[in-house]
Amino acid sequence: MGTETSRKNWLPLGAAVLVLNAVQWVVSEAVAAAAWTTPPYSYATNYISDLGVTGCGTKFQDRVICSPDHTLVNTSFIAQGILFAAGVILLAVPLLTGRARRVVIALAGAHAVGFLLVGVFHGTADGPGYSLGLHVGGAAVAILCANTIVIMAGSLKSLQLPRAYRVFSVAVGTLGLLSEAGVGVSTSTAGIFERGGVYSWLLWSVVTGVCLLVRQTRRAAEPKMPENVPA
């Protein structure tokens, strides 16, 4: 009984971690983009990874890269992987069982490892030959795993979630994967499509976290029925 109650307490913690993660990502990205030197950083054409490149004045794929706050962004990348995985696992343990739980935890772990690679190895050819490959590979795994988790959150009927939330989760996860597939369509929209594949699970994190926290607050405010009331 004690273990079951403890695991239920993981839900608000996991919800808070998911929201915190999304906030730290958006803030770190905005701060680094604002600090970007000439030419101005473009959310439409520049990749997110450009903000983490350590060399200033590096030219890569026809883009001149100079991110003074690259340390902030690379730290945010690593923190994102850890926080998203932690938030998902904190929700998965009390809510899921069997194979579904194992799959979600494995996907969350792979996501964390992927973003560790993204934060350590940078998105530029100006470095060891293996660096760019590890960066791109880590990003691909992380993005695939996160959006798969989002889709699973909506497709698992055993969770007995509201239909609107299930539709939202499946839709945003699917759009995230489709958006990432369009990154290479045009250099003028590469940043937009890449963000579509990342902001999908960040949006899901905020919606999921806020909904769980609101539900928890409402339940805490409900009057408790007295126990052992004599008939």
C-alpha positions as CSV (number, residue, x, y, z in Angstrom):
1,M,0.0,0.0,0.0
2,G,2.8,2.4,0.9
3,T,4.6,1.7,-2.4
4,E,1.4,2.3,-4.4
5,T,0.8,5.6,-2.6
6,S,4.5,6.6,-3.2
7,R,4.2,5.9,-6.9
8,K,1.0,8.0,-7.1
9,N,3.0,10.9,-5.7
10,W,5.3,10.5,-8.6
11,L,2.6,11.9,-10.9
12,P,2.7,15.6,-9.9
13,L,6.5,15.4,-9.7
14,G,6.8,14.0,-13.2
15,A,4.3,16.7,-14.4
16,A,6.3,19.5,-12.9
17,V,9.6,18.1,-14.4
18,L,8.0,18.0,-17.9
19,V,6.8,21.6,-17.6
20,L,10.2,22.8,-16.2
21,N,12.0,21.1,-19.0
22,A,10.0,22.8,-21.7
23,V,10.5,26.2,-20.1
24,Q,14.2,25.8,-19.7
25,W,14.6,24.8,-23.3
26,V,12.6,27.7,-24.7
27,V,14.3,30.3,-22.5
28,S,17.8,29.0,-23.2
29,E,17.1,28.9,-26.9
30,A,15.7,32.5,-26.9
31,V,18.7,33.8,-24.9
32,A,21.2,32.2,-27.1
33,A,19.4,33.4,-30.3
34,A,19.3,37.0,-29.0
35,A,23.1,36.9,-28.3
36,W,23.8,35.6,-31.8
37,T,26.1,38.0,-33.7
38,T,26.0,39.0,-37.4
39,P,24.3,37.7,-39.4
40,P,21.2,37.6,-37.1
41,Y,20.0,34.2,-36.0
42,S,17.0,33.0,-37.9
43,Y,14.4,30.6,-36.4
44,A,13.4,29.8,-40.0
45,T,16.7,28.9,-41.6
46,N,19.1,28.2,-38.8
47,Y,19.1,24.8,-37.1
48,I,18.7,24.6,-33.4
49,S,22.1,22.9,-33.2
50,D,23.7,26.0,-34.7
51,L,23.2,27.6,-31.2
52,G,25.5,25.0,-29.7
53,V,28.4,25.2,-32.1
54,T,31.5,26.4,-30.2
55,G,33.5,28.0,-33.0
56,C,32.5,31.6,-33.9
57,G,32.6,32.5,-37.6
58,T,32.4,28.8,-38.7
59,K,30.8,28.4,-42.0
60,F,28.7,25.2,-42.4
61,Q,26.3,24.3,-45.2
62,D,26.2,28.0,-46.4
63,R,25.5,29.2,-42.9
64,V,27.8,31.4,-40.9
65,I,27.7,30.3,-37.3
66,C,28.6,32.3,-34.2
67,S,26.8,31.6,-31.0
68,P,28.4,33.3,-27.9
69,D,26.1,31.4,-25.6
70,H,26.9,28.0,-26.9
71,T,27.7,26.6,-23.4
72,L,24.2,27.6,-22.2
73,V,22.6,25.8,-25.2
74,N,24.7,22.6,-24.9
75,T,23.9,22.5,-21.2
76,S,20.3,22.9,-22.0
77,F,20.5,20.0,-24.6
78,I,21.9,17.7,-22.0
79,A,19.4,18.9,-19.3
80,Q,16.6,18.4,-21.7
81,G,17.4,14.8,-22.3
82,I,17.7,14.1,-18.6
83,L,14.6,16.0,-17.6
84,F,12.3,14.7,-20.3
85,A,13.3,11.2,-19.6
86,A,12.9,11.6,-15.9
87,G,9.5,13.2,-16.3
88,V,8.3,10.4,-18.6
89,I,9.6,7.7,-16.3
90,L,8.0,9.3,-13.3
91,L,4.6,9.1,-15.1
92,A,5.2,5.7,-16.7
93,V,5.9,3.8,-13.5
94,P,2.6,4.4,-11.8
95,L,0.5,4.6,-14.9
96,L,1.8,1.8,-17.1
97,T,2.4,-1.9,-16.6
98,G,4.1,-4.7,-18.5
99,R,5.5,-4.3,-22.0
100,A,4.1,-0.8,-22.4
101,R,6.0,0.5,-19.4
102,R,9.2,-1.2,-20.5
103,V,9.0,0.2,-24.0
104,V,8.3,3.8,-22.7
105,I,11.2,3.6,-20.2
106,A,13.5,2.3,-22.9
107,L,12.5,5.1,-25.3
108,A,13.0,7.7,-22.6
109,G,16.5,6.3,-21.8
110,A,17.4,6.3,-25.5
111,H,16.2,9.9,-25.8
112,A,18.4,11.0,-22.9
113,V,21.4,9.3,-24.4
114,G,20.6,10.9,-27.8
115,F,20.6,14.4,-26.3
116,L,23.7,13.8,-24.3
117,L,25.4,13.2,-27.7
118,V,23.8,16.3,-29.1
119,G,25.2,18.4,-26.2
120,V,28.7,16.9,-26.3
121,F,29.2,16.6,-30.0
122,H,28.3,19.7,-32.1
123,G,26.5,20.2,-35.4
124,T,29.4,21.3,-37.5
125,A,32.0,19.7,-39.7
126,D,34.7,21.8,-38.0
127,G,35.9,19.0,-35.7
128,P,36.7,15.3,-35.6
129,G,35.2,13.2,-38.4
130,Y,33.0,11.3,-36.0
131,S,31.6,14.3,-34.2
132,L,29.0,15.4,-36.7
133,G,27.8,11.8,-37.2
134,L,27.3,11.3,-33.4
135,H,25.5,14.7,-33.2
136,V,23.1,13.9,-36.1
137,G,22.6,10.3,-35.0
138,G,21.9,11.3,-31.4
139,A,19.4,14.0,-32.5
140,A,17.6,11.6,-34.8
141,V,17.3,8.9,-32.1
142,A,16.2,11.5,-29.5
143,I,13.5,13.1,-31.8
144,L,12.2,9.7,-32.9
145,C,11.9,8.4,-29.4
146,A,10.3,11.5,-27.9
147,N,7.6,11.7,-30.6
148,T,7.0,8.0,-30.3
149,I,6.4,8.4,-26.6
150,V,3.9,11.2,-27.3
151,I,2.0,9.0,-29.8
152,M,2.0,6.1,-27.3
153,A,0.5,8.5,-24.7
154,G,-2.5,9.0,-26.9
155,S,-2.8,5.5,-28.3
156,L,-2.7,3.4,-25.1
157,K,-6.4,2.8,-24.3
158,S,-5.4,1.3,-20.9
159,L,-4.6,4.8,-19.6
160,Q,-8.4,5.7,-19.9
161,L,-7.6,9.3,-20.9
162,P,-10.1,11.8,-22.3
163,R,-10.6,11.5,-26.0
164,A,-9.5,15.1,-26.7
165,Y,-6.2,14.5,-25.0
166,R,-5.6,11.2,-26.8
167,V,-6.3,12.8,-30.2
168,F,-4.0,15.7,-29.3
169,S,-1.1,13.4,-28.3
170,V,-1.4,11.2,-31.4
171,A,-1.7,14.3,-33.7
172,V,1.1,16.3,-32.2
173,G,3.5,13.3,-32.2
174,T,2.7,12.4,-35.7
175,L,3.1,16.0,-36.9
176,G,6.4,16.1,-35.1
177,L,7.7,13.1,-37.0
178,L,6.4,14.4,-40.4
179,S,7.8,17.8,-39.7
180,E,11.3,16.4,-39.1
181,A,11.1,14.5,-42.4
182,G,10.7,17.8,-44.2
183,V,13.9,19.4,-42.8
184,G,15.8,18.8,-46.0
185,V,13.2,20.2,-48.4
186,S,14.5,23.7,-48.4
187,T,17.3,25.6,-46.7
188,S,15.0,28.6,-46.2
189,T,12.6,26.5,-44.0
190,A,15.0,23.9,-42.5
191,G,14.8,25.6,-39.1
192,I,11.0,25.6,-39.1
193,F,10.6,22.0,-39.9
194,E,13.3,21.0,-37.4
195,R,11.5,22.9,-34.7
196,G,8.3,21.2,-35.6
197,G,9.9,17.9,-34.7
198,V,11.2,19.2,-31.4
199,Y,8.5,21.6,-30.3
200,S,6.0,18.8,-30.7
201,W,7.1,17.0,-27.5
202,L,7.8,20.2,-25.7
203,L,4.2,21.3,-26.3
204,W,2.9,17.9,-25.3
205,S,5.0,18.2,-22.1
206,V,3.4,21.5,-21.1
207,V,-0.1,20.3,-21.9
208,T,0.4,17.0,-20.1
209,G,2.1,18.6,-17.1
210,V,-0.4,21.4,-16.6
211,C,-3.4,19.0,-17.0
212,L,-1.9,16.7,-14.3
213,L,-1.0,19.5,-11.9
214,V,-4.5,21.0,-12.3
215,R,-6.2,17.7,-11.7
216,Q,-4.0,17.1,-8.6
217,T,-4.8,20.5,-7.2
218,R,-8.5,20.0,-7.7
219,R,-8.4,16.6,-6.0
220,A,-6.5,18.1,-3.1
221,A,-9.1,20.8,-2.7
222,E,-12.0,18.3,-2.6
223,P,-13.4,17.7,0.8
224,K,-12.3,14.4,2.3
225,M,-14.9,12.0,3.4
226,P,-14.4,11.1,7.2
227,E,-13.4,7.6,7.8
228,N,-15.0,5.2,10.3
229,V,-18.1,7.3,10.7
230,P,-20.5,5.4,13.0
231,A,-23.7,4.4,11.2
